[in-house]
């Protein structure tokens, strides 16, 4: 009984928010690219409609300016999944102020959608 309960738990360590297709810039070692945000959490994100392809385990810098906030989210991470025109990044370097900004902005957006 305990085992089945444990299997049903999510492995995620952070709440994942819809990215609302916000525009994102990203930088690899050699190129700058643009994409749209599929989803984001305080531990990573997924980008789609990417302009520059990436490879698995590549280091990237993700940059996103939040609408209305005029503040920029920047985080460094490692590419953990690559599909056709989508890739996922696990953040390896993200400031605590940026974590707070992600939580505040996306929870507020989620609350406004429910109204």
Secondary structure, DSSP 8 states (H G I E B T S, - for coil): -HHHHHHHS---SS--EE-TT-EEEEE-SS-EEEEEEEEE-SSEEEEES-SS---TT-EEEEEEE-TTT--EEEEEEEEEEE-SSEEEEEEEE--HHHHHHHHHHHHHHHHHHH-
